[in-house]
Amino acid sequence: MITFDSETPSLFRFELFVQAGFSELELASVTETLQIANGLGSADRFSWNFISDQPGMVKGSAGMLVQAGPAIPDHMLADWMIVIGAKRQQPEVWLKRLRSMQRNNLGVALLSSAATAYIRHTKKTAGAVTTHWRDFHVLSETGDYPQLTSRLSENSGGVVTSAGAASTAELVIALIAEQLAPHEVAELGNHLLVQTIRNNRTEQPKAISDHQSLFADKIGQTIRLMEESIDEPMPVSELSKAINLSVRQLERQFQSVLKTSPSRFYKQLRLKRARLLLDQTQMSLAEISVATGFSSTGILSKAFRDEYGESPMKSRARTEIRLMD
């Protein structure tokens, strides 16, 4: 369990920072966990309110609306500020409030894309940092972040960076665990149907092959090899040899379970990584070609167009326009 040093007031206060396009999964995970925790005792122990850089009605990624108040540095600080991930993270306002929280020895938790924005802004940190595995790959390709890990969460100087997404409820349980008795922590997990409350040092399931229950053993092994060698693709003959199957047997298993061939599936994995790097980084097309195992920009461009119906540069331009809207 993560432990944090904080005061224990009669009502433990959270402020949830939201921006347009916020993750509704993360927001609901926070509020539902706190609400259930309040129902464990005879009186409420936790409160929360919403703040934003654009106060008023803030719209989430799928249309949820939240009424948020203004985020003013050094004004009405809570015990913890949780910054919800958003499609277009704009950290300027919440970074000022983060500094205010630090000066007052109060806690901050940054979820998914908010953690990514913080890591990019600070560059170097005193302790370890993490973010959602999707951005972990991007950060690893685009900069020197020696303190970056792929764990579910990290606590560095009172700033908690985390993967967010479906692990958000477990993070909130960790943040409030000191305010609850051990049996209440267990009961809270049971209410949320969390069979095992993972601690912060747990590694994220950051690859398709990590979900072993969804694939036959040999297919899972093959996918893991593919994911580990995206920059230097292995021939199907080598993949089959590594898992002690013939090429024909491997092809039959892929066709039966995934309705595609190993080579086609492998190519799709590489193109998804290329699309991620196009959308999330400023890497050149030549650099992306190398990172995804394509021998030239021309080959990457043709494969990308065949898969997504547009060129890599058009995809990047469309993303840039969307970011400016």
C-alpha positions, -999 to 999 in steps of 0.1 A, spaced: 0 0 0 12 35 -8 17 57 23 17 94 24 24 119 52 -6 142 57 -27 156 84 -59 138 94 -87 164 96 -123 154 106 -133 158 69 -106 149 44 -109 172 14 -102 165 -23 -103 189 -52 -106 174 -86 -91 194 -114 -108 189 -147 -102 203 -182 -122 200 -214 -120 164 -227 -114 150 -192 -114 112 -187 -148 103 -174 -136 69 -163 -110 85 -140 -133 111 -127 -161 86 -119 -135 62 -103 -124 89 -79 -159 101 -69 -174 66 -67 -146 54 -45 -149 84 -21 -187 80 -20 -185 43 -11 -158 51 15 -182 76 31 -208 49 34 -186 27 55 -190 47 87 -216 65 106 -205 99 92 -189 112 60 -151 114 62 -143 127 27 -155 156 6 -147 167 -29 -153 196 -53 -145 203 -89 -121 230 -101 -109 240 -136 -89 265 -156 -122 273 -173 -148 274 -145 -184 266 -153 -197 236 -172 -168 215 -183 -174 187 -209 -157 153 -207 -144 132 -236 -177 114 -241 -201 143 -232 -203 142 -194 -208 177 -179 -193 188 -146 -199 221 -129 -164 234 -118 -153 263 -98 -122 284 -106 -87 272 -97 -69 300 -80 -33 295 -67 -30 297 -29 -68 300 -25 -89 274 -6 -65 245 -10 -77 210 -2 -58 182 15 -53 166 -20 -56 178 -55 -62 151 -81 -57 163 -117 -78 141 -140 -63 131 -174 -76 148 -205 -72 145 -243 -56 180 -246 -37 185 -214 -29 221 -206 -9 222 -174 -2 259 -171 -29 266 -144 -27 234 -124 11 235 -123 7 269 -104 -17 253 -80 6 222 -77 34 245 -65 10 261 -39 1 226 -27 38 217 -23 45 249 -4 18 240 21 28 203 24 -4 191 7 -7 162 -17 -11 161 -54 -20 132 -76 -16 134 -114 -35 108 -135 -24 95 -170 -19 125 -194 -16 149 -165 14 129 -152 29 129 -187 26 167 -189 42 171 -155 71 147 -165 77 167 -197 76 200 -179 99 191 -150 123 170 -171 143 160 -140 127 150 -107 141 141 -73 123 107 -73 107 82 -96 78 92 -119 54 72 -140 24 76 -164 1 55 -185 20 29 -205 9 45 -238 27 77 -229 56 57 -214 65 45 -249 63 81 -262 85 96 -234 110 68 -238 114 76 -275 116 113 -273 137 122 -243 160 113 -214 138 105 -184 161 84 -162 135 84 -133 107 71 -155 91 37 -145 62 17 -157 47 11 -123 11 20 -114 21 50 -94 51 68 -79 54 93 -51 81 119 -55 82 148 -30 44 146 -23 35 146 -61 21 112 -71 22 104 -108 1 75 -119 -12 54 -148 -48 65 -140 -74 48 -163 -88 17 -146 -62 17 -118 -76 51 -105 -98 35 -79 -69 16 -64 -49 48 -62 -77 66 -44 -79 37 -20 -42 41 -13 -46 79 -8 -73 74 19 -61 42 35 -46 60 65 -81 74 72 -97 39 73 -93 8 95 -78 -22 77 -112 -40 75 -127 -9 59 -100 -9 32 -109 -45 25 -146 -37 25 -141 -8 1 -122 -31 -22 -150 -56 -20 -176 -29 -29 -156 -20 -60 -151 -57 -69 -113 -52 -67 -102 -87 -59 -66 -77 -51 -57 -41 -43 -24 -37 -60 3 -15 -44 21 12 -63 51 -9 -72 30 -32 -93 40 -30 -130 14 -19 -155 0 -45 -179 14 -25 -207 12 -50 -236 -15 -70 -252 4 -102 -242 1 -93 -205 -36 -104 -207 -27 -140 -207 -62 -153 -201 -73 -140 -235 -49 -160 -256 -36 -195 -260 -2 -200 -245 17 -201 -278 -1 -171 -292 6 -151 -261 43 -159 -263 44 -149 -299 27 -116 -293 51 -108 -265 81 -114 -288 65 -92 -314 59 -64 -289 95 -66 -276 110 -63 -311 89 -37 -328 120 -17 -338 137 -48 -352 110 -72 -365 117 -109 -364 108 -131 -393 78 -154 -387 102 -184 -391 122 -171 -361 91 -164 -341 78 -199 -347 112 -214 -338 114 -194 -306 81 -209 -293 87 -244 -307 60 -245 -334 62 -248 -371 54 -218 -392 23 -236 -405 11 -245 -369 16 -209 -358 -3 -195 -388 -32 -219 -381 -34 -208 -345 -34 -171 -354 -60 -176 -380 -82 -196 -356 -80 -172 -326 -72 -138 -341 -86 -143 -377 -54 -130 -392 -19 -141 -400 11 -136 -377 28 -113 -402 -3 -92 -407 -8 -89 -369 28 -80 -364 26 -53 -390 -6 -38 -374 13 -36 -340 41 -17 -357 17 7 -375 -2 14 -342 31 24 -326 39 46 -356 5 63 -353 11 69 -316 45 85 -323 30 106 -350 2 119 -328 21 123 -296 56 134 -306 75 156 -330 97 128 -342 105 129 -379 91 103 -402 125 89 -407 130 85 -369 95 69 -366 104 45 -394 135 33 -375 115 30 -342 89 8 -358 111 -14 -379 103 0 -414 133 2 -437 124 35 -453 99 63 -449 84 53 -483 76 18 -471 61 31 -438 40 57 -457 26 31 -480 18 7 -452 3 35 -431 -19 46 -460 -31 11 -467 -40 6 -430 -55 40 -421 -65 55 -455 -43 86 -452 -6 94 -453 14 97 -420 18 135 -426 -19 140 -432 -26 121 -400 -1 144 -381 -16 176 -396 -51 165 -387 -39 159 -351 -23 194 -350 -55 211 -362 -75 192 -336 -51 203 -309 -55 240 -318 -94 238 -318 
